[in-house]
C-alpha cells in the first residue's frame, strides 16, 4: 500500500443533520406494561408450587456431593 492511502480516523460531525422523521415523544406504554405484569404473575403462579421440589432436588444434590467428597478422601 502506498502512504497516500492511509486510513483517516473518524472525527466528530461539524454540522447537525436534519432528519425526515419527527422526534418521538416518550409516554408510558400501559398495554405492554400490563402484558409484562401478566407474564410475571403467570410465572410466579407456576414456579411457587414447584419451589419445594426444586429445594428437594437442590438439597439432594448437595448431600450427594458431600457424601461423594467424604468417600473420595
FENLINFEN-V684048 format. One record per residue. N is the residue number from 1. RES is the residue in three letters. SS is DSSP state (2 for helix, 1 for strand, 0 for the rest). PHI is phi as a letter, one per 40 degrees, with the letter a starting at -180 (* if undefined). D_FIRST is the distance of its C-alpha to the first C-alpha in Angstrom with 1 decimal. Layout:
# FENLINFEN-V684048
n->N res->RES ss->SS phi->PHI d_first->D_FIRST
n->N res->RES ss->SS phi->PHI d_first->D_FIRST
This chain:
# FENLINFEN-V684048
n->1 res->UNK ss->0 phi->* d_first->0.0
n->2 res->UNK ss->0 phi->c d_first->3.7
n->3 res->UNK ss->2 phi->c d_first->6.6
n->4 res->UNK ss->2 phi->c d_first->8.4
n->5 res->UNK ss->2 phi->c d_first->7.0
n->6 res->UNK ss->0 phi->c d_first->8.5
n->7 res->UNK ss->0 phi->c d_first->11.1
n->8 res->UNK ss->0 phi->c d_first->14.6
n->9 res->UNK ss->0 phi->c d_first->17.5
n->10 res->UNK ss->0 phi->c d_first->20.3
n->11 res->UNK ss->0 phi->b d_first->23.3
n->12 res->UNK ss->0 phi->c d_first->27.0
n->13 res->UNK ss->0 phi->c d_first->28.2
n->14 res->UNK ss->0 phi->c d_first->30.0
n->15 res->UNK ss->0 phi->b d_first->32.5
n->16 res->UNK ss->0 phi->c d_first->34.6
n->17 res->UNK ss->0 phi->c d_first->34.4
n->18 res->UNK ss->0 phi->c d_first->37.6
n->19 res->UNK ss->0 phi->b d_first->38.0
n->20 res->UNK ss->0 phi->c d_first->40.2
n->21 res->UNK ss->0 phi->c d_first->41.9
n->22 res->UNK ss->0 phi->c d_first->44.6
n->23 res->UNK ss->0 phi->c d_first->44.3
n->24 res->UNK ss->0 phi->c d_first->46.2
n->25 res->UNK ss->0 phi->b d_first->49.2
n->26 res->UNK ss->0 phi->c d_first->49.8
n->27 res->UNK ss->0 phi->a d_first->53.1
n->28 res->UNK ss->0 phi->c d_first->54.7
n->29 res->UNK ss->0 phi->b d_first->54.4
n->30 res->UNK ss->2 phi->c d_first->57.8
n->31 res->UNK ss->2 phi->c d_first->57.4
n->32 res->UNK ss->2 phi->c d_first->54.5
n->33 res->UNK ss->2 phi->c d_first->56.2
n->34 res->UNK ss->2 phi->c d_first->59.3
n->35 res->UNK ss->2 phi->c d_first->57.4
n->36 res->UNK ss->2 phi->c d_first->55.7
n->37 res->UNK ss->2 phi->c d_first->59.0
n->38 res->UNK ss->2 phi->c d_first->60.6
n->39 res->UNK ss->2 phi->c d_first->57.9
n->40 res->UNK ss->2 phi->c d_first->58.4
n->41 res->UNK ss->2 phi->c d_first->62.1
n->42 res->UNK ss->2 phi->c d_first->61.9
n->43 res->UNK ss->2 phi->c d_first->59.9
n->44 res->UNK ss->2 phi->c d_first->62.4
n->45 res->UNK ss->2 phi->c d_first->65.3
n->46 res->UNK ss->2 phi->c d_first->63.7
n->47 res->UNK ss->2 phi->c d_first->62.5
n->48 res->UNK ss->2 phi->c d_first->65.5
n->49 res->UNK ss->0 phi->c d_first->67.9
n->50 res->UNK ss->0 phi->c d_first->65.3
n->51 res->UNK ss->2 phi->d d_first->65.0
n->52 res->UNK ss->2 phi->c d_first->68.0
n->53 res->UNK ss->2 phi->c d_first->66.6
n->54 res->UNK ss->2 phi->c d_first->63.1
n->55 res->UNK ss->2 phi->c d_first->64.9
n->56 res->UNK ss->2 phi->c d_first->67.0
n->57 res->UNK ss->2 phi->c d_first->64.0
n->58 res->UNK ss->2 phi->c d_first->62.1
n->59 res->UNK ss->2 phi->c d_first->65.2
n->60 res->UNK ss->2 phi->c d_first->65.8
n->61 res->UNK ss->2 phi->c d_first->62.2
n->62 res->UNK ss->2 phi->c d_first->62.6
n->63 res->UNK ss->2 phi->c d_first->66.0
n->64 res->UNK ss->2 phi->c d_first->64.7
n->65 res->UNK ss->2 phi->c d_first->61.8
n->66 res->UNK ss->2 phi->c d_first->64.3
n->67 res->UNK ss->2 phi->c d_first->66.6
n->68 res->UNK ss->2 phi->c d_first->63.8
n->69 res->UNK ss->2 phi->c d_first->62.8
n->70 res->UNK ss->2 phi->c d_first->66.4
n->71 res->UNK ss->2 phi->c d_first->66.9
n->72 res->UNK ss->2 phi->c d_first->63.8
n->73 res->UNK ss->0 phi->c d_first->64.9
